């Protein structure tokens, strides 16, 4: 039977669906959007540099912030220096976060160049020192997110998971890709399943979970306690509701064009009020629209229009026209 919740120490995560940390996406504004729609059990911030956070750099502090009612929430940090990671974790605990999450999975060159993220999978001893230092520094739950390994020859996630459990980590998230896979590769969830068999703490499965069917497959193929959804939530922020309905045997949730229009335009307005510059706002709008419109009829038309938009108002006007036309086609089909 597929579970519907899991526990990280005293925290009950229900539903057992987690919003993945994504650089330049899962800021406070996007997490508010997902929470407003519902169905998500735990949100995670985009990853924050531990050195910057412990030194009180404003940008890092903004990235780590969360709403007073955003609980449970995890703040994810990355870095290489155990002392810096521990100090950053203390800052997170003092701010009132529920969980500190360590990033052992980011494949980006920027992070790996400084021997953080997934590069730590090549250095299990050093990864242990980081976990030990952070665990000793905080009282709140500690979790780790990783990939299945650094490359095809070093898929050591089960070993790293066992080490983390030994050092007091209370839940593990494993993405089936290796660092070498980046955002490609062929689905291989065997190391997630192996880690689940090997440790007693909760294991969260991650990687290409984009709808109810792929979420169910992750649960059934690995036996995980929860699933984490990343890019699928940008394309479809209703995915958590839809997966939850499927797992509970409830009717399928179908979202029409008018609801998509309402949510996307509200999100654009939230971005506009959050960013200090029109350029930053338009850039974020283009990034989100690029994901959001994939799979929609004539979605490429809106993507092209967005690409050539020179102002926020122009991009909003394109969005309104696109979804109004899409809604008319949907309604005509229903009548016909």
LUMBA-494618 format. One line per 3 residues: number of its first residue (from 1); for each residue x, y, z of C-alpha. Coordinates in steps of 0.02 Angstrom, whole numbers, plus 32768, in hexadecimal, padded with zeros to 4 digits. Example, Ala and Ser with C-alpha at 12.3 -4.5 7.8 and 13.67 -1.06 7.14 Angstrom:
BEGIN
1) 8267,7F1F,8186 | 82AC,7FCB,8165
This chain:
BEGIN
1) 8000,8000,8000 | 8041,80AD,7FD3 | 8054,811A,806F
4) 7FFF,81C3,807E | 8073,8214,80FE | 811D,8202,8150
7) 8172,8245,81EA | 8215,82A3,81FE | 822A,828D,82B8
10) 8193,82E8,8303 | 815F,8338,825E | 80D0,82E2,8204
13) 80DF,8305,8149 | 8033,82ED,80FE | 8018,82DB,8070
16) 80C0,828A,8050 | 80E2,82FA,7FBA | 8175,8371,7FBE
19) 819D,8409,7F54 | 8251,83F9,7F1B | 82D1,8483,7F33
22) 82F5,84D2,7E8A | 8372,855D,7E6A | 831E,85FC,7E2E
25) 8270,85B0,7E40 | 823D,857D,7EEF | 824A,8628,7F3D
28) 81C6,8664,7FB6 | 8153,86A0,7F2B | 8150,85F9,7ED1
31) 813A,8598,7F72 | 80A6,8607,7F9D | 805A,85DC,7EF4
34) 806B,8521,7F11 | 8029,852D,7FC3 | 7F93,8594,7F8A
37) 7F61,8509,7F13 | 7F7D,8482,7F96 | 7FAE,83CB,7F9E
40) 8063,83E4,7FD3 | 809D,83A1,807B | 814A,83F0,8087
43) 819C,8482,802D | 8257,849A,801A | 82B1,853C,7FF2
46) 8328,854E,7F60 | 83D6,8522,7F9B | 8436,85A7,7FFB
49) 84F2,85BA,8008 | 8526,8594,80BB | 85B6,8610,80BB
52) 8545,869E,8084 | 84BC,8671,8100 | 852F,8667,8196
55) 857B,8711,8168 | 84CF,8761,815D | 84D5,8789,80A3
58) 842D,87D7,8078 | 8410,8771,7FDB | 842B,86CF,803A
61) 83B7,8705,80C5 | 8330,872F,8046 | 8343,8685,7FF5
64) 832F,862E,809D | 8294,868B,80D6 | 81E9,863C,80E8
67) 813A,8670,811A | 8101,8666,81D1 | 807D,85E7,819D
70) 80EE,8583,812A | 8104,84E8,8193 | 814B,846C,8184
73) 81D7,84BC,811E | 828B,8489,8100 | 8318,8500,80D6
76) 839E,84B1,806B | 8455,84E3,8075 | 84EF,84B1,8014
79) 85AA,84C2,802D | 8649,8466,8055 | 8688,84AA,80FB
82) 8639,844B,818E | 8647,84E1,8203 | 85F2,8554,8186
85) 8567,84D7,8169 | 854D,84C5,8224 | 8545,8582,823F
88) 84CA,8596,81B0 | 845F,850C,81FB | 845A,856B,829F
91) 841A,8604,8242 | 8391,859B,81F3 | 835E,8550,829A
94) 835A,85FC,82EC | 82E8,863B,8260 | 8267,85B7,828D
97) 8277,853C,81FD | 823C,848B,821D | 82C8,8430,81C2
100) 837A,8450,8187 | 839A,83F6,80E3 | 844A,83D8,80A1
103) 8468,83DE,7FE6 | 84D1,834A,7FAC | 847A,8344,7F04
106) 8489,83E5,7EA1 | 84E0,83C3,7DFA | 8503,8479,7DCC
109) 85B5,84A7,7D9E | 85AF,853C,7E15 | 858B,84CE,7EAB
112) 85F8,843B,7E7A | 868B,84AD,7E50 | 8692,84D8,7F09
115) 8685,8420,7F37 | 85D2,842D,7F74 | 8530,83DB,7F3B
118) 8543,8336,7EE0 | 8602,8343,7EDE | 85FB,830C,7F95
121) 85C1,8260,7F5B | 8676,8245,7F25 | 86B1,826B,7FD6
124) 864A,8203,8051 | 86C2,8229,80E1 | 86B3,82E4,80C8
127) 85F7,82D7,80B3 | 85F3,827F,815B | 8653,830F,81AC
130) 85D3,838B,816B | 8540,8324,81A9 | 8591,830A,8253
133) 85B7,83C3,8268 | 8507,83FB,8239 | 84B3,8375,82A3
136) 8516,83AE,833B | 84E9,8464,831D | 842A,845A,8317
139) 8399,8409,8372 | 8319,840C,82E5 | 830D,837D,8268
142) 8397,8369,81E7 | 837D,831F,8139 | 83EA,8305,809F
145) 83C2,830B,7FE5 | 8436,82B0,7F6D | 8443,8260,7EC3
148) 845C,81A6,7EA7 | 8515,81C5,7E91 | 8595,8232,7E3A
151) 8599,81CA,7D9A | 8569,811F,7D5A | 8602,80CE,7DAC
154) 85E2,8120,7E54 | 852A,810A,7E7C | 8545,8105,7F37
157) 84A4,8154,7F79 | 847B,80BD,7FE9 | 8526,80CC,803E
160) 8513,8187,8055 | 8461,816E,8098 | 849F,80EF,8118
163) 852A,8165,814E | 84AC,81F3,8162 | 843B,8186,81CC
166) 84CF,8157,823A | 84F6,8210,8254 | 8444,823F,8287
169) 83F2,8275,81E4 | 8337,8258,81F1 | 8300,8249,813A
172) 8354,8237,8091 | 831E,826F,7FE4 | 836D,8216,7F50
175) 8362,824C,7E9A | 837B,81B9,7E25 | 83F0,821D,7DB3
178) 84AC,8226,7DCF | 850A,82C9,7DC7 | 854D,8295,7D1D
181) 849A,8280,7CDE | 8476,8338,7D02 | 83C1,8346,7CC7
184) 83C1,82B2,7C4F | 83E6,81FA,7C62 | 8379,815E,7C62
187) 8307,8143,7CF8 | 835A,80CC,7D73 | 830E,80CA,7E21
190) 8367,802F,7E62 | 83D9,8092,7ED7 | 8343,80E9,7F24
193) 82F4,803F,7F45 | 8398,7FFB,7F8A | 83AB,808E,8000
196) 82F7,8079,803B | 831B,7FC3,8067 | 83BD,7FF0,80BF
199) 8389,807E,8133 | 82FF,8093,81B4 | 82E6,814E,819D
202) 826A,818E,811A | 82A4,8190,8065 | 825A,820B,7FE7
205) 8261,81E0,7F2E | 8289,8268,7EB0 | 829F,8276,7DF4
208) 8222,828D,7D66 | 818A,8284,7DD6 | 8116,82F2,7D70
211) 8068,82AA,7D85 | 8000,822A,7DE2 | 803F,8198,7D79
214) 80F8,81BF,7D90 | 80DE,81DE,7E4B | 8087,8137,7E5E
217) 8113,80E3,7DFD | 8196,812E,7E71 | 813A,80ED,7F0A
220) 811D,8040,7EC0 | 81C9,8028,7E73 | 822D,805E,7F0C
223) 81C2,8051,7FA8 | 81EB,8105,7FD9 | 818F,8161,8062
226) 8170,81FE,7FFA | 8192,824C,7F51 | 81E0,82F4,7F27
229) 81A5,8356,7E90 | 820F,83DB,7E3B | 8201,8414,7D87
232) 8157,83C1,7D78 | 8114,8440,7DF4 | 814D,84D3,7D88
235) 80F0,848F,7CF3 | 805A,845E,7D5C | 804E,84A4,7E0E
238) 7FAD,843D,7E23 | 8013,839D,7E19 | 8015,8386,7ED7
241) 7F58,838D,7EDF | 7F4B,8315,7E4D | 7FC6,8297,7E97
244) 7F72,829F,7F41 | 7EC7,8280,7EF3 | 7F0A,81E9,7E96
247) 7F5C,819E,7F30 | 7EBC,81B4,7F95 | 7E4E,816E,7F0B
250) 7DF3,8214,7EF3 | 7DB1,8257,7E4D | 7E35,829C,7DD6
253) 7E53,8357,7DDF | 7E4A,83AC,7D36 | 7E80,8461,7D27
256) 7E33,84C8,7C9B | 7E7F,8559,7C3A | 7E26,85E0,7C9E
259) 7E6D,859F,7D42 | 7F1B,8593,7CF5 | 7F09,8647,7CB8
262) 7ED3,8683,7D64 | 7F61,862D,7DBF | 7FEA,865E,7D44
265) 7FB6,8715,7D40 | 7FAB,871A,7DFE | 8058,86D0,7E08
268) 809B,8751,7D8D | 8051,87DA,7DF9 | 80A4,878F,7E93
271) 814C,878A,7E39 | 8135,883E,7E04 | 811A,8876,7EB7
274) 81AC,880F,7EF5 | 8236,883E,7E7B | 8285,88E9,7E81
277) 829E,88FA,7DC6 | 8234,88E1,7D2A | 82C4,8882,7CDA
280) 82CC,8805,7D69 | 8210,87F2,7D68 | 8206,87D3,7CAD
283) 8295,8757,7CB5 | 823F,86F0,7D3B | 8199,86FA,7CDF
286) 81EA,86B7,7C40 | 823D,8629,7CA0 | 819A,85F1,7CF1
289) 8132,8607,7C52 | 81AD,859A,7BF3 | 8186,8507,7C67
292) 80CF,852F,7C85 | 809E,852D,7BCD | 80F0,8488,7B9E
295) 806A,840B,7B72 | 7FE4,848F,7B57 | 7F94,849C,7AAA
298) 7FF0,8523,7A49 | 8060,853F,7AE0 | 80F4,855F,7A6E
301) 8099,85F9,7A2C | 8096,8647,7AD9 | 814C,8616,7AF9
304) 8182,866E,7A5A | 8119,8707,7A86 | 8165,870B,7B34
307) 8214,86FC,7AEE | 81FA,879A,7A89 | 819E,87FC,7B0F
310) 81F6,889D,7B3B | 818E,88CA,7BD4 | 812B,887B,7C60
313) 8088,88C3,7C1E | 80A9,887A,7B72 | 80CB,87CE,7BBC
316) 802D,87D6,7C26 | 7FC5,8809,7B8E | 8009,8773,7B2C
319) 7FDB,8702,7BBE | 7F29,8746,7BCA | 7F0B,8731,7B0E
322) 7F53,8681,7B0B | 7EEC,863E,7B9C | 7E4D,8697,7B65
325) 7E5D,8642,7ABB | 7E85,859B,7B0E | 7DEC,85AB,7B7F
328) 7D7C,85D0,7AE9 | 7DBB,8534,7A90 | 7D9D,84CA,7B2C
331) 7CEC,850D,7B41 | 7CC4,84F7,7A88 | 7CFE,8442,7A94
334) 7C8D,8423,7B29 | 7BF8,846F,7ACF | 7C1D,840C,7A32
